[in-house]
């Protein structure tokens, strides 16, 4: 029987809408930030406890330079305590840009007659993945327009194609998904293909604003999209990512919506989101939106710091929509994942001559066009540890199991050694000589920072095996 939201809400009350706009605005209007209260909230977060809506509203309303700086410093400290100095790297791979929705802010929108519609063939996917592997990528997120062609069976097929590509030492070890919401059976089909995280962004949590941007297609159903990740959980897919598109509505409301969504997932499934994303509106072909709710750089930095404090255990993703200088600044305040060497025009990884600024097949405009190796070098200059780790997913440390490790902060014991090992693979197989020279010094410094002599010795032994030709070693 084909899934309908109405049928499913009878089966399980947990999939009913859970966003109350009046409740959110009431918190924002009544939460008064005093120095003492803001500092108490930061202290709570540093003890690795998730914040409630009232506390998040208090941080949002704190606007004095002194308190904003304390919020940012708290987020910096929390990130270091939980994630260390590692930054996980990945690349997006756009599979197809056909779309039946008409979202006014998106270059994929159905009414965009300037768009050149394309879906990569299996052969083209293989070539794209080979090109990504040749650059050293190990983690991909496959991106699809929202169209009947991109059904669960098709998504699962393309995931298997991506995993099948092996070139020299190259292989993709984790494939995440950004695609339309599915029904329960659809999520089961995709899960069986071995995906990592399934992302569904609400775009905006304000239902009335949502209506003004989504004019046609399945995406017009706010509630169906809102409860998508409930269906994923019911299907056994417990590794999910949430996000909003900042610039569609008041950023303060959207931050509260993300935390409310997190609360809901924890309350119903004892599992919060694996990742939170916070893209900002950028230029896109035939886009139609105003600047009423545009988010400036100062507010953007502040909201990222607040989200880091609000949900200590969750990975936070900052994409190449943002310029390099801003990304370099913001990763200090809680970001744990960034994309590198990003190209969003279909087929542009394998085709070196394709224009990277052509929006006819792009969803939006990117503002950080550094290569993966350039980003790695700049991360090292900031004393960050580049990571291509995929161990948690492949060892079953997802969902509740991930929460068991990450909420108390123990994940750092796994992440730092695995970051060292995956970065070493990059240095051996792909890095130019200058990068490798700097990289081995970074690795040695990070080994010395590990917690025990036993762990240091173990990591060094695994590095010896990597240098002798072994690959894919992890904790």
HELIX and SHEET records of a PDB file:
HELIX    1   1 UNK A    5  UNK A   11  1                                   7    
HELIX    2   2 UNK A   13  UNK A   15  5                                   3    
HELIX    3   3 UNK A   21  UNK A   30  1                                  10    
HELIX    4   4 UNK A   35  UNK A   46  1                                  12    
HELIX    5   5 UNK A   53  UNK A   61  1                                   9    
HELIX    6   6 UNK A   65  UNK A   83  1                                  19    
HELIX    7   7 UNK A  122  UNK A  134  1                                  13    
HELIX    8   8 UNK A  152  UNK A  164  1                                  13    
HELIX    9   9 UNK A  184  UNK A  192  1                                   9    
HELIX   10  10 UNK A  207  UNK A  213  1                                   7    
HELIX   11  11 UNK A  218  UNK A  220  5                                   3    
HELIX   12  12 UNK A  222  UNK A  226  1                                   5    
HELIX   13  13 UNK A  228  UNK A  234  1                                   7    
HELIX   14  14 UNK A  251  UNK A  269  1                                  19    
HELIX   15  15 UNK A  297  UNK A  310  1                                  14    
HELIX   16  16 UNK A  324  UNK A  330  1                                   7    
HELIX   17  17 UNK A  331  UNK A  333  5                                   3    
HELIX   18  18 UNK A  372  UNK A  381  1                                  10    
HELIX   19  19 UNK A  391  UNK A  394  1                                   4    
HELIX   20  20 UNK A  399  UNK A  406  1                                   8    
HELIX   21  21 UNK A  412  UNK A  429  1                                  18    
HELIX   22  22 UNK A  433  UNK A  448  1                                  16    
HELIX   23  23 UNK A  453  UNK A  467  1                                  15    
SHEET    1   A 9 UNK A 385  UNK A 387  0                                        
SHEET    2   A 9 UNK A  86  UNK A  96  1                                        
SHEET    3   A 9 UNK A 139  UNK A 144  1                                        
SHEET    4   A 9 UNK A 174  UNK A 178  1                                        
SHEET    5   A 9 UNK A 198  UNK A 199  1                                        
SHEET    6   A 9 UNK A 240  UNK A 243  1                                        
SHEET    7   A 9 UNK A 275  UNK A 277  1                                        
SHEET    8   A 9 UNK A 315  UNK A 318  1                                        
SHEET    9   A 9 UNK A 337  UNK A 339  1                                        
SHEET    1   B 2 UNK A 166  UNK A 167  0                                        
SHEET    2   B 2 UNK A 170  UNK A 171 -1                                        
END                                                                             
